[in-house]
Amino acid sequence: MSRRLGVILGFFFIHMVILSGCGSKLPDIENHVFEEAFKDDAKVFRTLYSSEVQDLHYLRTISAVDTAITANIVDALVDYDSKGNIIPGLAKSWESNDDATEWTFHLRNGIKWVDCEGEYYADVVADDFVTAAEYVNNAANGCDCQYMYSTGSVVLNAQEYYDYTSYLISPDSFSEAPKKVEASELGVIALDSKTLVYKLERPCTFFPSVLSYTSYLPICRKYLNEVGSMFARSNKNLLYNGAYILEYYQPHEKQILVKNPYYWDSDHVYIDRIENYYDTESVSIAPEQYMEGNIDKAVVSPDKLDEYMENPQIMDEIHHSRPDVSFTYFYAFNFAPNFDSKYQPENWSKAVVNSYFRKAIMASINKSEIMKIYEPYNPESLVNNTFTPQGVLSINEIDYTSMGGLEAIKERDSYNPILAKKYAKVARQDLSSEGVIFPVKVLMPYNPNVKGWQEEAYLIEKQIESTLGKDFIDINVEVGGDTGYLIGARRSGKYAFMKCRWGADYEDPQTWTEPFMDDGEYMFWHLTDNSNIMKIREEWNARIDEASRITSDIEKRMETFAQAEELILKNTIVIPLSIMNGEGYVMSKLNDFEGEYAPYGMANQRYKNYKLHEDSMNIEEYEAEYKKWLEH
C-alpha cells in the first residue's frame, strides 16, 4: 500500500477519535445536538471524491459538484418521490388561478433555519423566497442565474448554459442587465409569513417543476444582512433547513454532513452521517477501497470492468446504474458551416440540405455498436431513437414518445446499410446536378476530455465511410480544443456533423425544443436560405407556437409538441443517438430506487429517503428492482 493511500485511509479511522466540528473544534459529544449522528451505531455513508466544490453559495452556482451539497442542506418549495412525482416540500400545498398565471404556495409549520452547529436561528418564512429573488436579480451579486426572473421565457438548459429565465413579470427596464430589482417588481410577494405568491407574465402550467433549482431556494434576510459578503464563504457562514448540515468542510480534505436534528421531515432521513474524502485518484482506487470496507460506494472504471466481472467475489457487488434520461445525445447537422476552407464548407452547405444525403448518413450508423463503448453488457438500454427520451414525460399513463407519430420512430432501428446505399444513390444524382463535389468532406470534431468520445468518433467514421463508400463521403475526425470546446466548435459553427447533448430543465415538452430555436446554437438551420429547410422550419415553428399556447389541455399540449418533434425526426434534421449511462457500473450500498428522482434539477443528488444496506446489489438483483421501478 502506498504512503499516500495510507494517509487517506487514516482519515477513515481518525474521525472516530478526533473530529473537527463546524468551528474547527472537538464536538461535545455528551451535549452536542449531533449526538445521534456520532453514536457507535450511527448509519454512516462514506465516499471518495475528486472534483472539489467551487462555491457553497447556492444562489450563485448551478454546478453539479456544488449542488451535490446544496441539494442536501437547503430544501425547496417542492420535493419529489422515488417515481419522479412532484410532492410537497417546504410548501405543504399550492394552487394556481384558472389560467396558471398566479401561483400561491403555503409553507408548512415547523421549518427552521439552523447554523452549522445545529443551533436554531430562525423560522423559514415566505420572505426568505422574496429575499432570494431580490438577491439573484442584483447584478452586483454575480449570480450565474441572475436573469431567471427577468426575461419572460422559461428556464433554459440550467445544467450547461447558466441561462436561467422564467415566466415571472418583467418590467421593460429588464432589456439590460438589472442592477437591483425588488422582488415585488418581479411578482414575488409574501402575503404573510406562510403565504408566498408568484405572479407570471403568461400561463405556465409546469411552474412547480422549476422551483427546485438553486435560484428559487430561500435565504434568510436577517442572516444575509448580518454576514453580508461572508455568506457561504465556508460551512460556518451558512444556514441550513435541509435534511443535513455541513458540519465539517475542508476543501481538498473532507466533507462531513450530519443529520439535521430540527429537520421538518427527519423521519425520512435514515443515514445519520455522510463522509466524503477527497482524493485526486478516487476513480482508480475507489473499487479497492470499497472491497476493503473503507467506503460504501465506488464507480467502476470501464477499463477495469471486464477484469472485475471475471472475479466472482467482486462481480457480485457490481451493478449498472439507472440510465439517465435527463440528457439526450444526438448528432447534429450544421446548416450554416463556419469552418476552414480546406473542408469545403460551401460544398457541405449544398449537400446537407438534401434529405437523402442526411438519411443516408443516419441509416449508416449502428447505434448499438457505438453504445458498447459505454455499456458493453447491455448497449441497447442506452439507444434512443426520439429526441425526447422515452420515460421522461407522461400523462394519464401515456408516455410522450407514444404521442404525435413518435411511437413508430421510437421503436425503429434506423441502422439499415442496404437502405443507406439507396439513399446515397439518389442523393448523388440530385447533388451532382447541383455541382456538389464528391466525396463530400465532413468535419467532425470531438472533445478529448470526454472519455470514449474519441473512440466513438473513429467508429462513426468507419461505419459511415464503409457503408456509403469513400468516393461518396470523407469523414474528417478532428480533435477539438481541450478547453472551451463548446465555444470553439459547436457554438461557433466550426463543424459539419457533430455529437451534441441537451438536458431537461423542467417537466414539459417545451424544454426539449430549445436546441432548435434561433438562439439554440446547434444546427443553425435558421441561417440557411434553402427553401426546403426553411419550409420545414416554418412548419415546426408553427406547431411549437400552437403547442405553447395550449395551457388548459395538457394532453393536447403534449400531443402537439410531439407532432413538432416528429417533423424534425422525419426530416432527419438531427440523428438521435442515446441517453446517458448514469454513473455506469457501480458498487453501492444505496438502492437507487429508494431515493428521490426527477429527470431535471437536484432531486437525484439528495440522500433523503435512502437507507444504508449491508452490501451492493449484483446485476440480476438490480435488474429486478429496475423492472419494478419502470412498472410504476
C-alpha positions in Angstrom: 0.0 0.0 0.0 1.4 3.4 -1.0 2.2 6.0 1.6 -0.3 8.4 0.1 -3.1 5.8 0.3 -2.2 5.1 3.9 -2.7 8.7 4.7 -6.1 8.7 3.0 -7.2 5.6 4.8 -6.1 7.2 8.1 -8.9 9.7 7.6 -11.5 6.9 7.9 -10.3 6.0 11.4 -9.1 9.2 12.9 -12.6 10.8 12.8 -13.7 8.3 15.4 -11.2 9.8 17.9 -10.6 13.4 16.7 -13.2 15.1 14.5 -13.1 18.8 13.9 -16.5 20.5 14.1 -18.0 23.5 12.4 -15.9 25.8 14.5 -12.8 23.6 14.0 -13.1 22.3 17.5 -13.7 18.9 19.1 -17.5 18.3 19.3 -19.1 18.0 22.7 -20.5 14.5 22.2 -22.2 14.5 25.6 -24.4 17.5 24.9 -23.9 18.2 21.3 -27.1 18.3 19.2 -25.3 16.0 16.7 -25.0 13.2 19.4 -27.1 10.8 17.4 -25.0 11.2 14.3 -21.8 10.3 16.1 -23.0 7.3 18.1 -21.2 4.0 17.6 -24.3 2.5 15.8 -24.9 5.6 13.6 -25.6 4.9 10.0 -22.6 6.4 8.1 -22.2 6.5 4.3 -18.6 7.1 3.1 -17.3 8.1 -0.3 -14.3 9.4 -2.1 -14.4 12.4 -4.5 -12.0 14.1 -6.8 -13.9 17.3 -8.0 -13.9 20.0 -5.4 -16.7 22.3 -4.6 -16.1 25.7 -6.1 -18.9 27.7 -4.4 -21.2 26.9 -1.5 -23.3 30.0 -2.3 -26.3 28.2 -3.8 -27.8 31.4 -5.3 -24.7 31.9 -7.3 -23.9 28.4 -8.7 -25.5 25.6 -10.6 -22.5 23.4 -10.9 -23.5 19.8 -10.3 -20.5 19.4 -8.0 -21.7 22.4 -5.9 -25.4 21.3 -5.9 -24.4 17.9 -4.6 -24.0 19.8 -1.3 -26.8 22.3 -1.8 -29.4 19.6 -2.5 -28.9 18.1 0.9 -28.6 21.3 3.1 -31.3 23.6 1.7 -34.9 22.5 0.8 -37.1 23.9 -1.9 -40.8 24.6 -2.0 -41.4 21.3 -3.8 -39.9 17.8 -3.5 -40.0 14.6 -5.5 -40.8 11.0 -4.6 -38.9 8.0 -5.9 -41.0 7.8 -9.0 -40.5 11.4 -10.2 -43.8 12.8 -8.9 -43.7 16.3 -7.5 -44.8 16.3 -3.8 -44.9 18.9 -1.1 -41.5 20.2 0.2 -41.3 23.4 2.2 -44.7 24.2 0.8 -47.3 21.9 2.2 -49.7 22.8 -0.6 -50.1 25.2 -3.6 -52.6 26.2 -6.2 -52.8 28.4 -9.2 -55.5 30.6 -10.7 -57.5 29.4 -13.7 -55.0 30.5 -16.3 -51.9 29.4 -14.4 -50.5 33.0 -14.2 -50.5 33.2 -10.4 -49.2 30.5 -8.1 -49.8 30.6 -4.4 -47.7 28.4 -2.0 -48.5 27.7 1.6 -45.5 27.0 3.8 -45.7 24.2 6.3 -45.2 24.9 10.0 -42.1 24.0 11.9 -39.4 24.7 9.3 -36.3 26.1 10.9 -33.1 27.6 9.9 -30.1 26.3 11.9 -26.4 27.1 11.9 -23.5 24.7 11.3 -23.6 23.6 15.0 -27.3 22.7 14.7 -28.4 25.6 16.8 -31.8 27.2 15.9 -31.5 30.6 14.2 -35.0 31.5 12.8 -38.1 30.1 11.2 -38.3 29.7 7.5 -40.8 32.3 6.2 -42.2 33.4 2.9 -40.0 36.5 2.9 -36.9 34.2 2.6 -38.0 33.4 -1.0 -38.6 37.1 -1.7 -35.1 37.8 -0.4 -33.7 35.2 -2.8 -35.4 36.8 -5.7 -34.0 40.2 -4.8 -30.5 38.8 -4.4 -30.5 36.9 -7.6 -31.6 39.9 -9.6 -29.0 42.2 -8.2 -26.3 42.1 -10.9 -23.7 43.1 -8.4 -24.1 39.7 -6.7 -22.7 37.9 -9.7 -25.3 35.1 -9.9 -25.0 32.8 -12.8 -28.7 32.7 -12.9 -29.5 36.4 -12.4 -31.9 36.5 -15.3 -34.1 33.7 -14.1 -36.8 36.2 -13.1 -36.4 38.7 -15.9 -36.8 37.6 -19.5 -40.3 36.4 -19.7 -39.5 32.9 -21.1 -38.8 29.7 -19.3 -35.8 28.1 -17.6 -33.2 27.2 -20.2 -30.6 24.4 -20.0 -29.6 25.2 -16.5 -27.1 22.4 -16.4 -24.9 23.8 -19.2 -25.5 27.4 -20.0 -26.3 29.2 -16.8 -29.2 30.9 -18.6 -32.0 30.8 -16.1 -35.2 32.5 -17.1 -38.8 32.3 -16.1 -42.3 33.4 -16.7 -42.2 36.0 -13.9 -43.3 39.5 -14.5 -40.5 41.5 -16.2 -40.5 45.3 -16.4 -39.4 46.9 -19.7 -36.2 48.1 -17.9 -35.0 44.4 -17.9 -33.9 44.7 -21.5 -30.5 45.3 -20.0 -29.0 43.5 -17.0 -30.7 44.8 -13.9 -28.6 46.4 -11.2 -31.1 45.6 -8.5 -34.7 44.7 -8.7 -37.2 44.5 -5.9 -39.0 41.1 -5.8 -42.3 42.8 -5.8 -41.5 44.2 -9.2 -40.8 40.7 -10.3 -44.1 39.4 -9.0 -42.7 37.6 -5.9 -44.8 38.5 -2.9 -45.0 37.4 0.7 -48.7 37.9 1.7 -47.8 36.8 5.2 -45.1 34.6 6.9 -46.6 31.4 5.4 -48.0 32.5 2.1 -45.9 33.1 -1.0 -47.2 34.3 -4.4 -45.5 34.2 -7.8 -47.2 36.3 -10.5 -46.3 35.3 -14.0 -46.4 37.1 -17.3 -48.3 34.3 -19.1 -49.7 30.9 -18.3 -47.2 28.3 -17.1 -48.7 25.0 -16.1 -45.3 23.4 -15.2 -44.1 26.2 -12.9 -43.7 24.0 -9.8 -41.2 21.9 -11.7 -38.7 24.7 -11.9 -38.8 25.5 -8.2 -36.1 23.1 -7.0 -33.4 24.9 -9.0 -31.0 26.8 -6.9 -32.3 30.3 -7.9 -35.6 29.6 -6.2 -34.2 28.4 -2.9 -34.8 30.6 0.2 -32.3 32.7 2.0 -32.8 34.3 5.4 -32.9 38.1 5.1 -31.8 38.8 8.7 -28.8 36.4 8.4 -27.8 37.7 5.0 -27.7 41.2 6.4 -25.6 40.1 9.3 -22.9 38.2 7.4 -23.0 40.2 4.2 -20.3 39.2 1.7 -19.1 36.5 4.0 -22.3 34.4 3.3 -21.3 30.9 2.2 -17.6 31.5 2.3 -17.5 28.4 4.4 -19.9 26.0 6.1 -19.7 28.3 9.1 -21.4 31.1 7.1 -24.4 29.3 6.0 -27.9 28.5 7.4 -29.5 25.1 6.9 -33.1 24.0 6.6 -32.5 20.7 4.7 -32.0 17.1 5.8 -28.3 17.6 6.5 -25.9 20.1 7.9 -22.4 20.6 6.5 -20.8 20.1 9.9 -17.2 19.9 8.6 -15.8 21.3 5.4 -12.2 21.5 4.5 -11.5 21.7 0.7 -9.2 19.0 -0.7 -9.6 17.1 2.6 -13.1 16.1 3.5 -16.8 17.0 3.8 -19.0 15.7 6.7 -22.7 16.1 6.6 -24.8 15.2 9.6 -28.5 14.7 10.0 -30.3 18.0 10.9 -31.9 17.5 14.3 -34.5 20.1 13.5 -35.4 18.9 10.0 -39.1 19.0 9.4 -39.2 15.6 7.7 -36.5 13.8 9.8 -38.4 10.6 9.9 -37.4 10.0 6.3 -33.7 10.7 6.8 -32.2 7.3 7.5 -28.5 7.9 7.1 -27.0 9.8 10.1 -23.8 10.9 8.7 -22.2 11.3 5.2 -18.4 11.5 5.0 -16.8 12.4 1.7 -13.0 12.2 1.4 -11.0 14.0 -1.3 -8.6 12.1 -3.4 -7.4 13.0 -6.9 -7.2 9.3 -7.8 -10.6 8.4 -6.4 -11.7 6.8 -9.7 -8.9 4.3 -9.8 -8.7 3.4 -6.1 -12.4 3.5 -5.1 -13.3 -0.1 -6.1 -10.4 -1.4 -4.0 -11.4 0.8 -1.1 -15.0 -0.4 -1.3 -13.9 -4.1 -1.3 -11.8 -3.4 1.8 -14.8 -1.9 3.6 -13.4 1.7 3.8 -16.1 3.3 1.6 -19.7 2.5 0.7 -19.8 3.4 -3.0 -17.4 3.2 -5.9 -17.8 3.8 -9.6 -16.1 1.1 -11.7 -13.9 2.4 -14.4 -14.8 0.9 -17.8 -11.2 -0.2 -18.4 -11.4 -2.3 -15.2 -14.9 -3.7 -15.7 -14.1 -6.9 -17.6 -11.4 -7.8 -15.0 -13.8 -7.3 -12.1 -16.6 -9.1 -13.8 -14.4 -12.2 -14.1 -13.8 -12.2 -10.3 -16.9 -13.9 -8.6 -16.3 -12.1 -5.3 -16.2 -8.6 -6.9 -18.7 -9.3 -9.6 -21.4 -10.0 -7.0 -21.0 -6.4 -5.7 -21.3 -4.7 -9.1 -24.4 -3.4 -10.9 -25.1 -0.8 -13.5 -26.7 2.5 -12.5 -30.0 3.7 -13.7 -29.9 5.1 -17.3 -30.1 8.8 -17.2 -33.0 10.2 -19.3 -32.3 13.8 -18.2 -30.0 14.2 -21.2 -30.3 13.2 -24.9 -27.3 12.7 -27.1 -27.7 13.3 -30.8 -25.7 14.0 -33.9 -26.4 17.5 -35.4 -26.0 18.6 -39.0 -24.7 22.2 -39.4 -26.7 24.0 -42.0 -24.6 27.2 -41.8 -20.9 25.9 -41.6 -18.2 28.3 -40.4 -15.1 26.1 -40.7 -11.9 26.3 -42.6 -11.9 26.3 -46.4 -9.9 23.1 -46.6 -13.0 21.2 -45.5 -15.1 22.8 -48.3 -17.9 24.5 -46.3 -19.7 25.7 -49.4 -19.8 22.1 -50.8 -21.1 20.9 -47.4 -23.8 23.6 -47.4 -25.1 22.2 -50.7 -25.0 18.6 -49.6 -26.5 18.9 -46.1 -29.8 20.4 -47.3 -30.5 17.3 -49.3 -32.8 14.9 -47.3 -31.5 11.8 -48.9 -27.9 12.7 -48.1 -28.9 13.1 -44.4 -30.9 9.9 -44.4 -28.0 8.0 -45.9 -25.8 9.1 -43.0 -28.4 8.2 -40.5 -29.0 4.7 -41.9 -25.2 4.1 -41.9 -24.9 4.5 -38.1 -25.2 1.4 -35.9 -26.2 2.9 -32.5 -25.9 -0.4 -30.6 -22.3 -0.9 -31.7 -21.5 2.7 -30.6 -23.1 2.2 -27.2 -20.8 -0.8 -26.5 -18.1 1.8 -25.8 -20.1 2.9 -22.8 -22.2 -0.1 -21.9 -20.6 -3.3 -23.0 -23.2 -5.7 -21.5 -26.5 -4.1 -22.4 -25.8 -1.4 -25.1 -29.4 -1.4 -26.3 -30.5 0.1 -23.0 -28.9 3.4 -23.9 -30.1 3.6 -27.5 -32.5 6.5 -28.1 -34.5 7.0 -31.3 -36.5 10.0 -30.4 -35.1 13.4 -29.4 -37.0 13.4 -26.2 -36.1 10.2 -24.3 -38.6 7.6 -23.5 -39.8 7.8 -19.9 -39.1 11.4 -19.2 -42.6 12.7 -19.8 -46.1 11.1 -19.5 -49.7 12.0 -18.8 -52.5 9.6 -17.9 -50.0 6.8 -18.1 -49.3 7.6 -21.8 -45.6 8.2 -22.5 -44.8 11.3 -24.5 -42.9 9.2 -27.1 -46.1 7.4 -27.9 -47.8 10.6 -29.0 -47.9 12.6 -32.2 -46.5 10.0 -34.5 -43.4 9.3 -32.3 -44.5 5.7 -31.5 -43.2 4.3 -34.8 -40.0 6.3 -34.6 -39.0 5.2 -31.1 -39.3 1.5 -32.0 -37.4 1.6 -35.2 -33.8 0.7 -35.8 -32.6 3.4 -38.1 -29.5 1.4 -39.0 -30.1 -0.1 -42.5 -27.0 -0.4 -44.7 -29.0 -1.5 -47.8 -31.3 1.5 -47.5 -28.4 3.8 -46.8 -26.8 2.8 -50.1 -30.1 3.5 -51.9 -30.4 6.9 -50.2 -26.8 7.7 -51.2 -27.5 6.8 -54.8 -30.5 9.2 -55.0 -28.5 11.9 -53.2 -25.6 11.6 -55.6 -27.9 12.0 -58.6 -29.6 15.1 -57.1 -26.4 16.7 -55.8 -24.3 16.1 -58.9 -26.7 18.2 -60.9 -26.2 21.0 -58.4 -22.4 20.9 -58.7 -21.6 19.2 -55.4 -18.1 17.7 -55.4 -17.7 14.1 -54.2 -16.6 12.8 -51.8 -18.3 15.3 -49.6 -15.9 16.4 -46.8 -17.4 16.2 -43.4 -15.7 17.9 -40.5 -16.5 16.0 -37.3 -14.7 17.3 -34.1 -14.7 15.6 -30.7 -13.9 16.6 -27.2 -10.8 14.9 -26.0 -11.8 15.4 -22.3 -14.9 13.2 -22.6 -14.0 9.6 -22.1 -15.0 7.4 -25.0 -15.7 10.2 -27.4 -12.5 9.8 -29.5 -13.2 6.0 -29.9 -16.8 6.8 -30.8 -15.8 9.4 -33.4 -13.5 7.0 -35.3 -16.1 4.3 -35.1 -18.7 6.6 -36.6 -16.2 7.5 -39.4 -15.7 3.8 -40.1 -19.4 3.0 -40.1 -20.4 5.8 -42.5 -17.5 5.5 -44.9 -17.6 1.7 -45.1 -21.4 1.8 -45.8 -21.6 4.7 -48.2 -18.1 4.5 -49.8 -15.1 6.8 -49.5 -15.9 8.0 -53.0 -19.2 9.4 -51.7 -18.2 10.8 -48.3 -15.0 11.7 -46.4 -15.4 12.0 -42.7 -12.6 14.1 -41.1 -12.3 13.4 -37.4 -10.6 16.3 -35.7 -9.7 16.8 -32.0 -11.4 19.8 -30.6 -9.7 22.1 -28.1 -9.3 20.7 -24.7 -10.5 24.0 -23.2 -13.5 26.0 -24.4 -14.7 23.1 -26.6 -18.3 24.3 -26.9 -17.4 27.8 -27.9 -14.6 26.7 -30.2 -16.6 24.0 -32.1 -20.3 23.9 -31.7 -21.3 27.5 -30.8 -19.0 28.9 -33.4 -20.3 26.6 -36.1 -16.9 25.0 -36.8 -18.3 21.6 -37.6 -20.3 19.8 -40.3 -21.5 16.9 -38.3 -21.1 16.5 -34.5 -22.3 14.8 -31.4 -24.2 17.1 -29.1 -26.3 16.8 -26.0 -29.3 18.5 -24.4 -30.7 18.3 -20.9 -34.2 18.7 -19.5 -34.8 21.7 -17.2 -38.4 21.3 -16.3 -41.4 19.0 -16.7 -42.8 20.0 -20.1 -42.0 19.1 -23.7 -41.0 22.7 -24.4 -37.7 22.1 -22.6 -36.7 19.7 -25.4 -37.3 22.3 -28.2 -34.6 24.8 -27.2 -31.8 23.5 -29.4 -33.9 24.1 -32.5 -34.7 27.7 -31.6 -32.9 30.6 -33.4 -30.6 31.1 -30.3 -30.1 27.4 -29.7 -26.6 27.5 -31.2 -26.8 24.0 -32.6 -27.9 23.2 -36.2 -28.0 26.9 -37.3 -30.9 25.9 -39.6 -32.4 29.3 -39.2 -29.5 30.7 -41.2 -29.9 28.7 -44.3 -31.6 30.1 -47.4 -32.6 26.6 -48.7 -36.3 26.6 -49.4 -36.9 23.0 -48.2 -35.2 23.6 -44.9 -36.9 26.9 -44.5 -40.3 25.2 -45.1 -39.7 22.5 -42.5 -38.5 25.1 -40.0 -41.6 27.3 -40.6 -43.9 24.3 -40.1 -42.0 23.3 -37.0 -42.2 26.9 -35.6 -46.0 27.0 -36.2 -46.5 23.7 -34.3 -44.3 24.9 -31.4 -46.2 28.2 -31.2 -49.5 26.3 -31.2 -48.4 23.9 -28.6 -47.0 26.7 -26.3 -50.4 28.4 -26.3 -52.2 25.3 -25.1 -52.3 25.5 -21.3 -55.6 24.0 -20.2 -55.5 20.7 -22.0 -52.1 19.2 -21.1 -52.5 16.0 -23.1 -53.3 18.1 -26.2 -50.3 20.3 -25.5 -48.0 17.2 -25.3 -49.5 15.8 -28.4 -48.9 18.9 -30.4 -45.3 19.2 -29.2 -44.8 15.5 -30.2 -46.1 16.3 -33.7 -43.4 19.0 -34.0 -40.7 16.6 -32.9 -41.9 14.0 -35.4 -41.4 16.6 -38.1 -37.8 17.2 -37.0 -37.1 13.5 -36.9 -38.9 12.5 -40.1 -36.8 15.1 -42.0 -33.6 14.0 -40.3 -32.7 17.5 -39.0 -30.8 15.6 -36.3 -30.0 12.0 -35.6 -30.9 10.9 -32.0 -28.3 8.6 -30.5 -28.6 7.7 -26.9 -29.4 8.7 -23.3 -26.7 9.0 -20.6 -25.2 5.9 -18.9 -25.8 7.4 -15.5 -22.7 6.6 -13.4 -22.0 3.4 -15.4 -21.2 0.4 -13.3 -21.1 0.9 -9.5 -20.6 -0.8 -6.2 -23.0 0.9 -3.8 -24.8 0.2 -0.5 -27.6 2.5 -1.6 -30.6 1.4 -3.6 -31.1 3.8 -6.5 -34.9 3.3 -6.3 -35.4 4.4 -2.7 -34.2 8.0 -3.2 -35.9 11.0 -4.8 -36.0 11.1 -8.6 -36.5 13.6 -11.3 -35.1 13.9 -14.8 -34.1 17.5 -14.1 -33.0 19.6 -11.2 -31.3 18.4 -8.0 -33.6 15.7 -6.7 -31.3 12.9 -7.7 -28.5 14.3 -5.5 -30.4 14.1 -2.3 -29.6 11.4 0.4 -33.1 11.8 2.0 -35.1 8.6 1.9 -32.0 6.4 1.3 -31.3 3.5 3.6 -27.8 2.1 4.1 -27.7 -1.6 3.1 -25.3 -4.3 4.1 -23.9 -4.7 0.6 -24.3 -3.8 -3.0 -26.8 -5.4 -5.4 -25.5 -7.5 -8.2 -26.7 -7.2 -11.8 -29.6 -9.6 -11.5 -30.9 -8.0 -8.3 -30.6 -4.6 -9.8 -32.4 -5.6 -13.0 -35.3 -6.9 -10.9 -35.5 -3.6 -8.9 -35.2 -1.6 -12.1 -38.0 -3.5 -13.8 -40.3 -2.9 -10.8 -39.5 0.8 -10.8 -40.3 1.0 -14.6 -43.7 -0.6 -14.0 -44.8 2.3 -11.8 
